[in-house]
Amino acid sequence: MKRITSRGARLGALLLAAACGWCQAAPAAADSQGHGHGRPRPVKLLIISMFAPEAQPWQSGLSLTQAIPVPGLSPDGPQVHCNADDVCQVTTGMGYANVASSISALVFSRQFDLRHSYFLIAGIAGIDPAQGTLGSAAWARYVVDFSLQQEIDAREKPADWPSGYIGIMTSGPNQKPSPDYHNEVFKLDEALLQKILQLTRNAPLADSPQAQQYRALYGSAPANLPPTVLQCDTASGNTWWHGHALGQRARDWTKLLTDGQGTYCTTQQEDNATMEALTRGASAGLLDIKRVAVLRTGSNFDRPHAGQTAFESLKANSGGFPIATQNLYLAGAPWVEDVVRRWPLWRKGVPQQ
């Protein structure tokens, strides 16, 4: 066997390091000035907002003053904001493409240690007046993709169909499709959901005279009542649909995809895309998908009141937007605070007490 000289060994090692350095290097965490520390920044809880009005209450309320740049985040939110308690917040941009890109960039940057982190997806939404009202804060058990359907214009649909929607590769509106996309529906961890409901159900929520006046136009509860914290499910889709017919399809679709277990109440654009990006991070061993919670607050009703057209309802200034953004923080903060205060317990998993 040929003996390698010490000089040759050193040269070989240098060449090997040069060739493989890219696969061994890991991005360093960064402080508020963007300087690397050499190891990922620990995170107890990451709040995921979609645009600035959703982010602002968290950034102010939790003193998220550390700004950490992450390549690949949205131009509208290029930094992750953190505080001394290791609570962080990211603004992803709105819609499927933005949120999936931003969450993937954050998770796979390896700038943050997310292995024990909890995740709070927190945004505003349209709300079903049969389930909640303006400002209501709804924690989801199921996250359903409303947009993964086939559609025929309602003016051309078969007469016996209630809408122009059917599941992909099905023959009728009541047939459940095969889960070929693998992200049609997500079920969140039940133990975490129940603990969050225990901590937040009595949270005092914001309201306003404008919202009170508008919700009084709806003839029955809970639409005409003050906002509360509740549990019901959310449907995602990039199209801002509105009205009674599409609202009924959202109810039916949620029941169909969850085998009758889910109850639709909020409509939003992003959550299935966020869940899929986080699921891929979990598959890579970078996070625990069982530590994700979804909170949506009612900024508008998803269908009109009596005597109002769907278009009038869609464009109405109901007063729901300001209180919905405030109530993201008011409803979510009790959980965030408990995670920080009892982190040794939460780090291990959902506390029993």
Disulfide bonds with the S-S distance in Angstrom:
Cys82-Cys88 2.03
Cys232-Cys265 1.97
